[in-house]
């Protein structure tokens, strides 16, 4: 009997996969949804509408959650409890994957990959093409993080200040040109190094370095004994 049921289940799954190009994604979504519901049952000590003296709480609807996976985008309904204590472990792996994916998108942005190419790459990798607005939002968060890093207060003294510049090809208004990247590295009294500032300049002029150092001082740079 078990063998016959197994063949029937296999045939049903095969039919779904062959009749629907998105069948595999739907099967995985259904399984993950069942796992979420089972996790909630376990957390509450009771199933839906089940009356038991061991019940630890009550359900309180669902909220939507989208997962980007290798088989495409999965739309899930995550159960909630009234006390707000329920937390699923199901998303931990995918949260790490999402962080890696966002980091990859940021790296492509830094390398100058166009939004159109990023959409094509993400669709090829995970079956889901990020919209131009989504990519722009990710890039905006990256710009905000870089701005916060560049403007952070320098609270500790640095005994040594190392200044240098390198030249990089930069595209502006469709024209590629060489620009200087001014870099300041601080070394504290314990010998620890820290990048204090990185800033673009048209060239290594006296005024460019002066503005660069004035900004460093304005952010709290102090205690310098030697500049290299």
C-alpha positions in Angstrom: 0.0 0.0 0.0 2.8 2.4 0.9 4.6 1.7 -2.4 1.4 2.4 -4.3 0.9 5.7 -2.4 4.5 6.6 -3.1 4.0 6.2 -6.9 0.8 8.2 -6.8 2.5 11.1 -5.0 5.5 11.0 -7.4 3.2 10.9 -10.3 1.2 13.9 -8.9 4.4 15.9 -8.4 5.7 15.0 -11.8 2.4 16.1 -13.4 2.7 19.5 -11.6 6.3 20.0 -12.8 5.6 19.0 -16.4 2.3 20.9 -16.7 3.5 24.1 -15.1 6.9 25.8 -15.8 6.7 27.3 -12.3 5.8 24.0 -10.7 9.0 23.5 -8.9 8.8 26.9 -7.3 5.2 26.3 -6.3 6.1 23.0 -4.7 9.0 24.6 -2.7 6.8 27.5 -1.7 4.1 25.1 -0.4 6.6 23.1 1.6 8.1 26.2 3.2 4.6 27.4 4.0 3.8 24.1 5.8 7.1 24.4 7.7 6.1 27.9 8.9 2.7 26.7 10.1 4.3 23.7 11.8 6.8 25.9 13.6 4.0 28.1 14.9 2.1 25.0 16.1 5.2 23.8 18.0 5.8 27.3 19.5 2.2 27.5 20.7 1.9 23.9 21.8 -1.3 23.6 19.8 -2.6 23.6 16.2 -5.2 26.0 14.7 -8.4 26.0 16.8 -7.1 23.1 18.9 -8.1 23.2 22.6 -5.5 21.9 25.0 -4.4 22.8 28.5 -0.8 23.0 27.2 -1.4 25.9 24.8 1.1 28.7 25.2 -0.6 31.4 23.2 -2.8 32.2 20.2 -2.3 33.0 16.6 -2.8 36.5 15.2 -2.9 36.4 11.4 0.0 36.5 9.0 2.3 39.0 7.3 3.7 38.7 3.9 7.4 37.8 3.3 9.2 37.5 -0.1 12.2 35.3 -0.4 14.6 35.4 -3.4 15.8 31.8 -4.0 17.6 29.9 -6.7 14.2 28.8 -8.1 12.9 32.3 -8.2 10.8 34.6 -5.9 8.7 32.9 -3.2 5.7 34.7 -1.7 5.1 33.4 1.8 2.6 34.1 4.6 4.4 34.1 8.0 2.2 33.3 11.0 2.1 35.7 14.0 1.2 35.1 17.6 -0.6 37.7 19.8 2.3 38.2 22.1 4.7 38.8 19.2 7.3 36.2 20.5 7.2 33.8 17.6 10.3 33.8 15.5 11.0 31.4 12.6 14.4 29.9 12.0 13.5 29.1 8.4 14.7 32.4 6.9 18.2 32.4 8.5 19.9 30.8 5.6 18.1 32.9 3.1 18.8 36.1 5.0 22.5 35.3 4.7 22.0 34.7 1.0 20.1 38.0 0.6 23.0 39.9 2.4 25.5 38.3 0.0 23.3 39.2 -3.0 22.9 42.8 -1.8 26.7 43.0 -1.3 27.2 41.6 -4.8 24.8 44.3 -6.3 26.8 46.9 -4.4 30.0 45.6 -5.8 28.6 45.7 -9.3 27.5 49.3 -8.7 31.0 50.3 -7.5 32.5 48.6 -10.6 30.3 50.7 -12.8 28.0 47.9 -14.1 24.9 49.4 -15.7 21.4 48.9 -14.1 20.3 47.0 -17.2 23.2 44.5 -16.9 22.6 44.1 -13.2 19.0 43.1 -13.9 20.1 40.6 -16.4 22.7 39.1 -14.1 20.4 38.7 -11.1 17.7 37.1 -13.3 20.3 34.6 -14.6 21.6 33.8 -11.1 18.4 33.5 -9.1 15.5 33.6 -11.5 14.4 37.1 -10.3 15.3 40.4 -12.0 15.5 43.3 -9.6 13.7 46.3 -10.8 15.7 49.5 -11.6 14.1 51.1 -8.6 15.2 48.2 -6.3 18.7 48.5 -7.5 18.7 52.3 -7.1 17.4 51.8 -3.6 20.3 49.5 -2.7 22.8 51.8 -4.3 21.3 54.7 -2.3 21.8 52.8 0.9 25.4 52.2 -0.1 25.9 55.9 -0.8 24.4 56.8 2.6 26.8 54.3 4.3 29.8 55.8 2.5 28.7 59.3 3.4 28.4 58.4 7.0 31.9 56.8 6.9 33.4 59.9 5.2 31.8 62.3 7.7 32.2 60.3 10.9 33.8 62.1 13.9 37.4 61.2 14.8 37.2 60.8 18.5 40.6 59.4 19.3 44.0 61.0 18.7 46.3 59.7 16.0 50.1 60.1 16.4 51.0 59.5 12.8 49.2 60.7 9.7 50.1 59.1 6.3 48.9 60.9 3.2 49.0 59.6 -0.3 47.1 59.6 -3.6 46.5 57.3 -6.5 44.9 58.0 -9.9 41.8 56.2 -11.2 39.8 56.3 -14.3 36.4 58.0 -13.6 33.4 58.4 -15.9 31.6 61.7 -15.6 28.9 62.8 -18.0 29.9 60.0 -20.3 33.5 61.0 -20.4 36.3 58.9 -18.9 39.0 60.9 -17.2 41.8 60.4 -14.7 41.2 61.7 -11.2 43.2 61.7 -8.0 42.0 59.7 -5.0 43.3 61.4 -1.8 43.8 59.0 1.1 44.6 59.6 4.7 45.6 56.8 7.1 46.0 57.4 10.8 48.1 55.4 13.3 47.1 55.6 16.9 49.5 55.3 19.9 48.8 51.6 20.1 50.0 51.1 16.5 46.6 50.5 15.0 45.9 51.8 11.5 42.7 53.3 10.4 41.6 54.8 7.1 40.5 58.3 8.0 39.4 59.7 4.7 39.1 58.9 1.0 38.2 61.7 -1.4 38.2 62.4 -5.1 40.0 65.4 -6.5 40.7 66.6 -10.0 44.4 66.5 -9.3 46.9 66.7 -6.4 46.9 70.4 -6.2 47.8 72.5 -3.1 44.2 73.6 -2.7 42.9 70.1 -3.0 45.2 68.8 -0.2 44.4 71.9 1.9 40.6 71.3 1.7 41.2 67.6 2.4 43.2 68.4 5.6 40.8 71.1 6.8 37.9 68.6 6.6 39.9 66.1 8.6 40.6 68.7 11.3 36.9 69.7 11.3 36.0 66.1 12.0 38.3 66.1 15.1 41.7 65.0 13.9 44.2 65.8 16.7 47.4 64.6 18.4 49.4 64.3 15.2 53.2 64.1 15.9 54.4 63.2 12.4 52.9 63.5 8.9 54.3 61.3 6.0 
